Amino acid sequence: MDIKAPSADKIAKTMEIHGDVRVDNYYWLNDKENAEVIDYLERENDYYSKMTAHTDGFKKELFEEIKGRIKEDDASVPYKYNGYYYITRFEKGKDYPIHTRKKGSMDAEEEIMFDVNEMAKDHAYYALGGINVSPDNKLVAFGVDTVSRRKYTIHIKNLETGKISEENIPVTTGGSTWANDNKTLYYTKKDEQTLRSNQIFKHVLGTSLNNDKLIFTEEDETFNTYVYKTKSKKYIVIGSSSTLTSEYQILNADKPEGDFKMFQKRERGLEYNFSHYQDQFYLVTNMDGATNFKLMKTSENKTGKENWEEVIPHREDVLLEDIDIFKDYLVVSERKNGLNELRIIKWEDNSEYFLPFDNETYTAYTSTNLDFDTTVLRYGYNSMTTPSSVIDFDMSTKEKTVVKETEVLGGKFDKDNYESKRIWATAADGTQIPISIVYKKGIKLNGKNPFLMYAYGSYGSTIDPYFSYARLSLLDRGFVFGIAHVRGGEYLGRKWYEDGKLLKKKNTFTDFIDASKYVIDQKYTSAEHLYASGGSAGGLLMGAIVNMSPEIYNGVIASVPFVDVMTTMLDDTIPLTTGEYDEWGNPNEKESYDYMRSYSPYDNVTKTNYPNMLVTTGLHDSQVQYFEPAKWVAKLREYKTDNNQLLFHINMDAGHGGASGRFEALKEVAVDYAFLLDLEGITK
């Protein structure tokens, strides 16, 4: 049976700037209130269903297989905070977590704070976030989003009575911060249209929301604002940040009636954040050209940058990422040659040592460390062959206790059956591009292995090598999986990010293509068996590579892809746009416009052969609006000259992060994997 692909009507819209004229025939798809738009999306979903009907049973098998590796009745490692142990647990057959606590001891009676399964039962999408317990442990503020546009309503629950207050605060980030008086709550409002977090308010329990005091408005449209409390519990902090610049204001948490004081006024390009310890602030900052950041300190009474003193200097080969402060120790999270390092320094005598890690494809990170007066550091570890572990490390005795090692159920997993390594591809400009790969032992380098290459490559966000339950379903069927650590992330330091943004953005795309060519040259795979995957800004990467080198991929998965760069970046009413200028450039300036125009995936679709493609989106996505991939798919259908598959799957109930339930999300993974495996002729 010949199944006809949908086609969208062409209604020309002409856009002109800098003397350049663009004609967008599918601009009309941006109106989801238009019944014809919904009709088109439903026709695409119907086409997807018919084209993949032969894999429906396989999708279900994959879903059950992946789900079968996960311990359903699982629980987080308890952490202690303010006299209580907090635990998040899951029950068998249920999609959502149950948040609990126990007073004083793990032997105490369990208090259920939230059973999200009950809260979510009448909703297609449900996200609970920003759980924030008052200092006296009696109240909890929390945020709820039932649409997936990241507009949270804050509620307040009395933990003694179980009653939820009628004081509901809409259109927030979901997060909030209690002053130390247990009745004053600071929260962040979002702009209704752009969803930029732009205002900090103060609410006093028992008073009308109409009387909430506006504390701060972030007027600069390229900045977001937020509020939190320092680990020392002494200060409430209002932060403002853009891609390149940060600014903070502080207030003694005991004095919510007081006024916030400027910490260090914003200066374009100056980034800093701080932790409070005794009578000092410790700052991670790029001041004075410290590209990879350095650690400085200053008195809590003299916070201006003229008072900052150097503690750990800037290093060209080490990225200083974060610090954790304890009573007796300072823990520094660093990255050297792409690898995570945890450096432990004793306050008393400045003696130091590093935690040892023994391979090149691991991720290590400090975990939940809310207790200040302890010698125990909690950190997480996993690698591409090793499931996640949570480890308590006594910084004094150097004793290590594995408090949780994630189980892989099903009885088939043995980490010794898999191998991982880091290989290096040479980019066109001579730069060495690291690739972390994993595969089942025994593969032959004969060019016949299916290979899935993944990358993100924007915002300085680093995708570290990580373990995946789901990925085993590919590895066990002969796939090699690789993460290309392309420029645009910070894998090799801050310069790695700077060299993959703005007028150097194309390095991200060419790095990925060169990494792909390298694994073909090394006979890990071939163009007939190479696949690529990326989401959001990584979806932009997918859009760029299929325009630039479509011939080296057999299939591509583009998830919630940011592909209509020009139209989005020229529309400052769309959520997130104005804050993105420091990442992509401002197209109102001709140089940036011309450069972005030269790679924008939607604007560079041509009459050529494209790989097999699966494109996914969510109707309610607020970060990459559904209409970007919708327009792109419509244009690809018009232009492509091949008979390869082009499938578009729209989740009509979800947004940027996909489905909200933990097992519902696995169904989306099964959809992706079935697409890849079907192209390889593997259907069981």
N, C-alpha and C positions, 0 to 999 in steps of 0.2 A: 504493500500500500504506500502510495506516495503522499507524504505528509508535507503540506505546504507551510513554509515559514511565514510568520506574520510580517506585515509591512505597515509602517506608520505613514499617515498622510504627510505630505510635504507642504508646509506653509512658510514661505520665505520671510525671514526677519533680517533686515539689514542693520549692521552695527558698524559705525565708523569712528575711529580715533587715530590720531597721529597720521592722518592721510591714508590709513589702511582700512579697507572695507572687507568685512566678514559677512557672509550670508549664512544664517543658521536656519536650516529648513525644519528643524525639530525643536525649536525653542518652545513651542506651544506645549510640550510635554511637561513643563514645569508647574502646571496648575492641577494639583491632585483633586481639586473640587470639581474639575471638569469630568463629566461622565465618560467622555470619549477617551480621556487619559486612562481612567481606571479600566475601561474596556480594552485598551491596547495592552496594559500590564497583565490583565487576566488572559488575554489571547497568548501572550508570551508564556505565561505559566502553563496554559493548556498545551502549547507546543512543546514546552519542556517535558511535561508529563507524558505526552505521546511518544516523544523521541527517546525517552529513557524508560519506557514501560517495561522493556525486556530486562532491565536491571532492578526492578522494584523488589523482587525477592532477594537479590544480592545485597541491596541497600539494607534490608531488614537484617540479613545475616551479619553484615558488617557492623551494624549498630549493636546487635546482641553480642557479637564477638568483643567489641571494644568495651561495652558496658560490663561484660563478664569479667574483665580484668580489674574492675574498680570495686573496692570494698564499699558496699552500699551503706552498711551501718557503721560508718566511720566517724571519727571525732578528731578535732584539732588538739594539739598539745596545749594543756592549760597554761595560761600565763597569769601571774599575780599582779594585781593593781589595786592599790588603796584598800587592802584588807580582804579582797575577794579574788577567787580563782575564776577566770572566765574561760568557757569552753563553747566551741561551735560544733555541733554534731549533726549527723544525718541518720535517718532511719530508712530501713530497707523499703524500696518501692516508692520513696518520696523524692520529689524533685528539688525541694528547697531546704535550707538549713534551719536548725533550731538553736537559738542563742540562749545559753544558760550561764549561771554562775553559782558558786558555792562560797559561803562565808567562812574565812579563816583556815579552812582545811579541806582537802579533797574528800574527806570522809563526811563532810557536812551534807545536809539535805540539799538537793538540787532545786534551784529556783529557775523556772522557765521565764525568760524575759520576752522572747518572741518565738513563736512557732510560725515561721514564714509560710509553711504549707497551708495553714488555716487562713492566714492573711491573704494568700494569693489565689484561693480557690475559685473566686468569681472573676478572675482576670486572665486574659490571654498573655499578658506580659506583666511581670511584677518585679520590681527591684527595691530592696531595702538597703539603705546606706546611712553613713554618718552617725552610727550609734555612739552616744555621748552621755555618760553617766555623771550626775552631779557630784560634787566633792563629798557630800554627806551620804552618798550611795542610795538616796531615796527616790530620785527622779531620773528618767532617761529621755533625752531628746533623740529623735530619729527622723530620717527622710524617706519618703516613698514616691516612686515614679511608676505609674501604671500605663504609660504610653510609649516609653523608650525614646523620649526626646530630651532626657536628662534635665527635665524641669521637676524638681522634687518639692513636695509639700512636707514641711516639718511638723511633726506631732510631738506631744510631750506625754509620757506615761508615768503614772505614780507606781513605783515598784512595790510599794507596801499594800496598796489596795487593788492594783491591776487596772485601775481606771485610766482611760485616755482623755486628756483635757480637750475642751472644745477650742483651745487656742491653736488653730491650724494656720501655718504660715506658708502661702503658696509661692511658686516660681522662685525657688531657691536652689542652691547647689546641693542641699541636703545636709551639709555639714554645719556644725554650730559649736560654740564654746561657752562653758559656764564660767562666770566670775566665781570667786571663792565664797560669795555670800549665799550660794545655792538658790538664788531667785532671779539673777540677772543673766540673760542669755544673749550672746552676740551671734548674728547669722549674716549670711551673704545672699543678697537678692540678685536675680538675673534680669537683664533687659528682655522684655517680652518677645521682641522681634529677633534681635541678633543673638540672644542667649548668652551674651557676654556677662560674666559676673562683675557687676560694676558698683554695688553699694553695700556698705556694712551698716546694719541696724542693731539697736539694743532693745530687747524686750524684757520687761519686768513682769514676772508671773503675777496673775491676778488682775492685770490692767488690760485695757482694750488694745488690740493690735493697732488700732488707729492712732494710738498715742505712742507707738514705738518711735524711738528717737533715731533719726538718721545721723550716724556718726561720721561717715566718710563716703564721698562719691568719687570714683575714679573717672575723671573727665576725659582722659586720653584714651581714644578708641582702640589703640594698639596694646593697651594694658588690661589685665584682669586683676581683681582684688580678692582677698580671702582673709580668714581670721582663725587663729589657733592659740593654744597656750604652751609655754615652754615646758619641757620635761621637768624642770625644777618646780613648776606650778606657781612661780612667782609673778610671771608676766603674761599678759594677754598681748598678742601681736597681730597687727593688721599688716598684711603684705600686699604689695603691688608688683606685678612683674610683666615684662614683655619678653620676647625672644632674647633680647640682648641686655636688658636693664632690670634692676630690682631696687625696691625701696621698702623700708619698714618703719612702722610706728609702734611704740610700746606703752603699756599702762600697767601699773601694779595691780595684780588680780584681786587684791584685798580692797581696792578702792575704785569700784566701777562707776562711782559718781565723778571721778576725776577726768582729766583730759589726756588724750594720747599725746605722746612726745615723739618728735621725729628722731629716728635713730641715725640715719645718714640719708640726706636728700638725694633723689635720683640724679644720676649723671649718665648720659647716654653711653652705653658700653660697659658701665660698671655693674658687675654682678656680685652679690654677696648674700650669704645666709648665715645664721648664727645659732649657737647653743649657749645656754646660761649655766655657769658653774661658780659657786661661791659668790664673790663680788666681781666676777669677770664675765665678759662675753667672748666666746671663741668663734672666729669667723672663717668660713671658706669663701675665698674671693679671688677674682682675677685682677685686682688692683695693680696698677703700674705694669701692665703688659704681661701679667702672669697667665698666659694662655691656658695652661693646664691646671691653674688654680694653686693657691698656697693657703696655709693656715696662719691666721693672725689673732691677736687678742687685744682687748681694751677694757678699761674700767667701766662698770655699769653706770657710772656717773659722767663719763666722758666718751660718748659713743661715736662722735664724728670721726671721719677717716683720718684726720690729722693726728689722732691719738692711737691709731692701730699700730701694734708692734708685731714683728714677724716671729712665728713659732716654728713652722716648717716652711722652708723656702720653696719657690717655684723650681720645678725640674722639667727639662725638655722631654724626658723619656718616661715620665710618670704622671698620670692623670689622677689628681686628688678628687675623689667623688663625694665623700661624705665622712662625717665623724659621729661616734656615739660616746657620750660622756657618762662616766660612772664616778663614784666617790673616790676611788683609788686608781682608776685607770682611764686612759683615753684610747679609744679604738678608732683607727683610721682605715677607711675603705679606699683602696687605691687600685689603679689598673696599669699594668706594665706589660708592654708588648702584647696587648689585647687580653691579658689574663688578670682575673680578680686576685687581689691580695688583701689580707686582713692583718694590719700592723697594730700591735698592742704596746702601749707606752705606759709606764708606771709614773704617776704624778710625782711621787716622793723623790725619786732619784733619776728620772728620765731614762731609765733602762728600757730596752725594747726588744721585741722579737716578732717574727712573722709566723702565722699559722701555716703549716706545710700542706701543700697540695701537689698531687703527683702525676697529672697529665695535662694535655692541652685542650681538652674539650669538656671543660667543667664550668659550672657556675657556683660561686660562693657569695653569700651576702649576709649581713647582719639581719636578724629577724626582729621579733617583738621584744624590745628591751626597755620596758617602762619603769622597772625598779632601779632606782638610783643607787641605793646603798647595798650593793651586792658585788661579789667578785666573779659572778657567773655571767658569761656572755652567751647569748643564744644566737646561733647562726644556722643558716640553711645551706645545704650542699646537694647538688645533683650533677650528673654528666649525661652525655648522649647515650651511655650504656647503663647508667646507674640511677635507679629511682630516687626521688627526693628523700633526704633525711633532715631531721631537725636535731641539732646537737647542742648540748649544754657544755660549755668549756669553762673550767675554773681557771681564771687568768692568773691566780696565785700559785696553785699547785700544778697547773698544766694538765689536769686530768680531764679526759673527754668522755662524756656520757651521751650515747645516742638515745634520745628520748622518744624518737619515732622514726622508723624506716618504713616508707610507704610500701605497702604490699602490692604485688601484681598477682591477682588471682587467676585461676584457670589451670594452674599446674604446669604450664608450658614454658614459662619465662625463665631463662637462665642467662644472666648478664655475660657469662663467659662465651655465649654463642654469638656475640656481636662484637664488632670492632669499630673503633672511632679514631680519627686522626685529624690533624690540621695540615692542609696542603696550601700552597701559595701559587696563585696565577700571576702572570705578568701582564699588566694593563698596557694599552697602546702607548702611553706616555712613560712606560718603564716602571711605574709604581707596582709594588708587590701587593696583591689582594689576597688576604687570608680567606680560606673556606674550611669550615668545620664539617666533616662528613661522618656518616655512620652507615653500617651495612652488616648483613649477616655474614659471618665468616664463611669462607669457601668460594666467594664469587670469583669469577675469572675476568681479567682485564681484556676482554675480547670485543668491546664496543657494543655488546648486545644487552647490557643491563639497563632496565628502566631507571631513570634518575630524576628525582624531583629536587629542583633548586629553589630555595626560598630566600627572600630578602625583604627588608623594609627600607632603610637608607635615608631617613629624614629626621629633622628636629634634634639631631644628636642622640637619638634613641638607639641604644645598642641592643641587638638581639644576641644574647649570650647562648652558647650551646646548652641545650636543656633536654631532659628526658621527656618522653611523651608516651602515655599508654596507647593512644590511638595509632601513633606512627608504627608501632610493631606490626600492625595489619599490612602495612606496605613492605616493611623490611622482611617479614616472613614470606612474602610473595616475590622476593627477589629485587625489590627496589633499593637503590642507594639514595640516601637523603642528605642534602647539603644546605648549609646556611652560608651564603656569600656575605661576608662582612664588608660591604661596599662603603665607599665614601658617602658622607651624609649622616652616618652614625658616628659614635665616638669610640669605637672598638680600639682604635690605635691613637686615642687622645683627641683633644679638642681640635687640633688642626685637621684631623680626619673628617670632622664635621664641617669645618670652615671650607674645606676643599670639595664639599658636595652640596653646596647651597648657593642661592642667588645666581650670580653669573658663572658659577662653576657647577651648576646642578647637573649638567649632562655627564659629569664624571660618574655619578651614581648609575646612570643607565649603561654607559660604556664599560664600567667595572663589572656589572652583572653579565653583560654580553661576553666580555673577555674571560670571566670566570667560567661561563658556559662553554666557550670554545676550548678552554683548557681541559675541562673534564672529558670533552670529546677527544682532544689530542692525546690525552693520557689513557684512552680506551676504557674509561669508566663507563662510557655510554656512546651514543651516536645521535645524530639529529633525528633519526627515526624513533628514538626512545627517550629523548630529553623533554622534560616538562618543567614549567616555571609556575611559581605561585607567589602572590603578595596581596595584601589588603590595605585599604585606605590610601595613605601616601605610597604604600607598597603596591597598591593597585595602579597608581600613576606610573610607577616603574614598569608594571606589566604592560600598560598601554603604550609606553614609550618603546619598549623592546620589540613589541610586535610590529610597530611601524618601522623600526630601524633594522631589525634582523629577523624577520618572520621565518626565514628558511631554516633556522637552527633549532626550532622547537616543534615537537609533534603536538603538544597541547599546553594550554595556559589557563590557570584559574585566577581570575581577578575578582577579589572580594571587596564589596563596598568601595569601588575604585574612584579615586579623585582624578577624573580624566578630562573634565571640561575646564581646564585651568584658566583660560582667558575670561570666559563669561563670569565664572565664579569670582575671580579676583578683581573684576571690574564692578562687581555688585556689592557695595558695602552694607547692604541690608541683610545679606545672607549671614547666618551664624558663623562666627570665627574669622570672617574675611579680613577685617582690619588688623587683627593681631597676627596675620600671616605675612605681612609685607616684609618683615625682617628675615623670613625663611625663603620666600619665593621671589621677592621683589615687588615693587609697586608698579603695576602696568600703566598707571597714569603718567609714568615717566617713560619716555620713548625707548631708552636703552633697555630697560627691564622688559617693556612690552615686546620689543623685537626678539629678545632672547627667549622669553616664555612662549611666544608665538611659534618659534622654531621647533619646540618640542611638545607642545600641548597635544596630547593624544587625539582628542576629538578633532582638532583643527588640522591634523596631519594624516588623517585616514586617506589612503590612496587606492587606486584601482590595482590591486595586487592580490596574491595568494596569502591568506592568513592561516595560522595554525588552528587546530581544533580549540575552541574556547568555551569555558563556562564562566559566566558573569553572574554575580549574586549581589543583592541589595536588600534593604529593609525600607518599607514605605515610609516609616516615621523617622528615618535617620536624620539627625540634626547636624552631623559633622560632615558627611558627604551626602548631599541630598539625593534621593532616589533618581531624580531626573538626569543626573550626570551619566550614570551607566545606561539609563533608558535611551537617552539621545545617542550615546556612543554605539549601542547595539543596533539601533535603527539605521545609523549611518553606515556601520560595518555591513549590515545586510544589503544596503544599497550599493556599496562599492566593491566588496570582496569578489574575487574572480575564481574562487575555488568551490569545491563541494564539501569542504570540511564542516564539522559541526560548529554551530554557534548557538549556544544555549543560554537563556536568561532566566534566572530563578529569583522571584521576588517574594520575600516574606512579608505578607500583607499585615502582620501583627507586630513587627519588631522594628528596631532601629539599628544604630551603628554596630552594636555588640552582638546582634543576632538574638536568638531565643534566650529567655531568662532562666529557664530551668536547667539544672546541670545535665540531665539526660536528654532533654530536648535539643540542647546545643550539640550533643554527640550525633544526633540525626543529621545535622548540617555537615558535620565532618564526614559521615558515611556517604552523603551526596557527593562531596568532593572526591572521595576515594573511589567511589563506584565509577565516576567519570574517568579517572585516570586508568583504573584497572581495566575498564571496558575497552579503552583505546589500545591497551596491551593484549587484548583478547583473553584476559584473566577474569573469569566470572564465578569463581568459587574459592 
